[in-house]
Amino acid sequence: MRAVVYDGGVACRDVPEPKAEDGVVLSVRRAGICGTDLSIASGEYRVKFPIILGHEVFGTVWRAANRSSLVGSRCVTEINFGCGKCEFCRAGFRSHCVKGEALGIHRDGGFAEFVATTLDNLHVVPDSISDEVAVFIEPLAACIQITKMAKIEPGSTCAVVGPGRMGLLVIQLLKRLHPGRLVAIGRRGAKLEMAHRLGAETIDVSEVESILGGAGGTKFDNVVETTGETGGLEEALKIVKPRGTIHLKSTHGLPATFDVTKVVVDEIRVQGSRCGPFDEAIGLLDSGEVKPRELITHMFPLERCEEAFRVAASKDAIKTLFQV
């Protein structure tokens, strides 16, 4: 089969097809490039290679051990594989398994014609959700997890720092919570314009100090950091209220520095969140409450993977997909 392999760089290669064994093999239709993929490809997020990248995956069941009735079903897969025995797996936190692996990070992912997964990771996608929109189930679930880790009260003020691939999904989720104010902070261009169309106020990052900075400047109850850059946390600290919450979503794989004293003195909560509930994400996409289709700016075949990664990392691209 053809697959996008990372071995210090990305290239499309012929590799053996995965085997179902006691699990499932999906025939991949669409897969999305995310910030983690870009960080791995740049060498910032270090993984063992060679490895097939990609964990935002949608396809149809090609083979299923002991579940032939699933063959042909439209499905997505969760990305975490647990041992099922450790304290975290027993408590239902498979994403924190002590021996856990993640699709496209520790084991071969979905930028390929076929990908192996497990029955308990599988979620059937209704026909009302298109192939392209189905790719957003995994990242949307990760956005929903923000609200599971730290409650965002209706009427509270919210800022999204870095309105890119994930930030624009976060904006749509926050709108549903009826915030008192919702602001997107980023660099002028297509992404900030999209944030405005989605209903957020917009501020160029170069204007933050003059508009929001200083002792009397506007601060926010909740600041969601989705920049994918090491300086994102410092930017968030500038605009969060005392006793406010910074919600971290960047997975760039690099260490970040920040003012610990400010966090302590202002009693700021810094909350990370990872993967989230697929069923809720499917429900929001099926109902049309979240509309990600217009976030797709580019689509490539696997054979043009190097170009796809260059485009995905460019300033005007929002979401780049592989069409398999």
N, C-alpha and C positions, 0 to 999 in steps of 0.2 A: 504494500500500500504506500501511498504518498503521505509524507508527514513533514511538519516544520520542526526541525531538530536544532536545539541549541547546544553547541559545543565550544563556546567562546565567541560564537557569532551565530546568526540564524541562517539556515539553508533548507531548501525543500529536498528531501531524499526519499529513496525507496527503502522501506524497513519492513520487517515481518509484521503480519497482522497479529493483534492480541488474541488470546484464547479466553473463552468464557470460563472454563474450569467450573467453579461453584458460583459464578456471578453472571454478569450481563455484558454483552458487547453492543454498543450503539453504532449505527451507521450515521456519521456526523453530517448534518445539513448546513448548520451555521455555527460559527464560533466567534466570540468577540475578543479583541485585544484590549487588555486593561493596563492600568498603571504598573501592577506587579510584573506583568509580562515585559513591559518596556524597561523596568528596572533590572530584571534578570538579563535581558538582551544587552543592556549597557554595561553589565558587570558590577553594578552597584549592589544589587541583591544577589548574594552568592549562593549558588546551588551546586550540587554534584551533577556533572554532565558526562556524557551526552544524555539529553532528556528531551522528550517531546513537550513543548509548551502548551498552555491553554487550559483554562478551567471554566470559562463561560461557554458552555456547550449545549447545543440542542441537536437532537437527531431522532432516528427511529430505531427501535429494538431490532437488532440483526440476529442475535442469538441470546437465549436465556436458559440457564441450567434449571431444569425441573419446572419451568414456567413457560411452556411453548405458547400459551394463550397470549403472552405479552408481545410476541413477535409482530412487528409492524406498528406497534403503538408509538405515538409521538411522545417523546420524553425528554426531560432534563435530568441532570445528575448533580447531587450535592458533591462537594469537593473533598470532604474529610473522611478518612478511613481510620477507624479505631480498632483496638484489640478486643473490645467487648468485655474485658476482665478487670481493668484497672479501676481505681476509685472514681476517676472522672467519667469513664464510660458507664459504670454502674449508676452514676448520678445523672446520666443523660447529657453529659458534656463531652461528646465524642470529639469535638474540635480541639479539646485540650488533653486528649489521650497521651499518656507518657510515651507510647510507641507510635503515635499517630503519624500519618502521612497525608499530604494534600495533593490533589490532582494537578499536574502541570508544574509542581514545585518539587515534590519528592518522588512522585511516580509519573509515568508517561501520561500526558494530557490529551486534549481534544483538538489541537491543530493538526488533524489527521483525518483520513477517510474513516477510520474506526477507532473507538476508544473503549477500554474495559472499565467497568464499574461494578457495583454490587446492587442486589435487589433492594436493600434497605436505603440506598442512596437515591433510588429512582423515584421520579414524580411524573405522572402522566399529565400532558398538556392538552387542554381542550382545543377543539378545532377552531374555536372563536379567536384564539391567539395565533397570529401569523408566525411563520418561521423566524422572521427578523425580530419580532417583538419578544419571542420566547427566549432569545439570547439574553435578554435583560433580567430574567428571573433571578439568576444568581447575584448580580450586583444590586438589584433592588432589595433582595432579602438582606444583603449586608447593610444596606441603608436603613432598613426597618430595625435592625439590631441596635442602632443608636438609641431608639426610644425604649428598648428593652433594658438597656444598661443604665440609663439615667432618664427619668421622666421629664418631658418637655410640656410644661403647663400651657393650656390655651391662654392667649393674651400676653404671654411672655415675649420678650424681644429676642430676635434670632438673626444671626449673621452667618453666611456661608463664605468662607475664605477659600477661593479656588473653585469657581463654577465651571468645572470641566466634566469629564465623563461621569464621575460619581456625583459631583456637586450639583449638577442639574437634575439628577434624580432626587437628591436630598431636598432641593427647593420644592419639588412637586409634593414630596411627603410632608414637609413643614407647612405648606399651604393648607393641607387638610386639617392641621391642628389649630387653625385660626390664630396665628401669632399676632401680637400687638403691632409688630413691625418686622419685616423680613427684608434683609439687605444682602446682596451678593457683592463680594469684593474680589476683583481680579484685574487683569490687563485688558485694555480696550481691544475689542475684536469680536469675532463671531460668537465666542462663548458668552461674553458678557451681554451681548445683544440678545442671545437666546434666553439668558437669565431674566432679562427685562420682559421678553415676550411671555415668559412663564409666570410673571406677576411679581417679581422681586424688584425693589429699588436697586440701583447699581452705582457703585463707586469704584473708580480706578484706584488700583493699589498705590499709585503715586500720590493720591490725594488724601489718603487715610489720615496722615498726621495732621493736616490742616483742617480736615472736616471733623474727625473723630478723636484726635489725640489731645493731650493736655489735660490738666486737672478738671476743667469744666466741660470736657468733650463728652459726646454720647458714648455710652457703653452698653453692652448687651448681656442679657441673662444667659443666653446660650450662643456659643460660637462653635460652628462645625468646621473643622480644618480638613480640607480635601485637596490641598495643593499638590501633594506628591513630592514636595521639596523639603529640605531640612530646615529652612527658615520659616515654614508655615506655623509652627508652634509659637515662635516669637511674635509673628504677626497677630496671632490669635490673642496672645497675652496683652497686647496693646489695647484691645477693644472689649475685653470681657469685664463685667462688673465684679466688684468684690462679692464673694460668695456665689459667683456665677459658675457655669460649667463650660469647659472646653471639651468637645467631643472629637477625638482623633480618629481619622480614617486613612491617613497616608501610610503606605507600606513600601517605602523607597529603599529599605534595607540599610540605611546609613544612620550613624549616631547624630543626634541633634542636641544643641545646647540651648538652655533657657534660664531665665532668672528665677531660681528656686526661692529666693527670699520673697519675691513678689507673690508667688503661689502661696507661701506660708502666711505672710502678713495679710493678704487679701482673702485668705481662706478659699482659694479657687479649687474647684474640683477638676482634675484632668482625667478624663474617662476614655479609655480605648474601647473599641468594639470590633468584632470580627464578622463571622458568618451569621446569617440570620434565618428566619423561618420561610421556607420555600412556599408553603401552602398560602401564607398571607400575601406573598408577592404575586403568586398566580392569581389570587382573588382580585387584587388591585388592578392587575393588567386585564383580566377578563372583564371587569366592570367598567374599564376605561377611566378609572379615577387617576391613574398614572398613564401618561401617553408618551412613550419613549421613541416612537417611530421617527420623529423629525430630528432626533439626535444623531441618527445615522448619516454620516457625511461621505463615507467611502466603503467600497466592497471589493474584495480581491479574491482570486483563486489562490490556492496554496502555493502554486508555482511562482507567484509573484510576492513571496513572503518578505523579501528584503525591502522591496518598495513599500509594501503594506506597513512594515514597522517604521520606516522613515516618515511616511505620511501620518501615521498614528501619533508620532512624537512631535509633529509640527504644530504651530500655534493656532492655526485655524481649523484643524481637524477636531471633531468632537468624538464620534464613535466610529471606529473602523472594524469591519467584520470580514471574516473569511467565508466565502460561499463554496461549499465543498461539493 
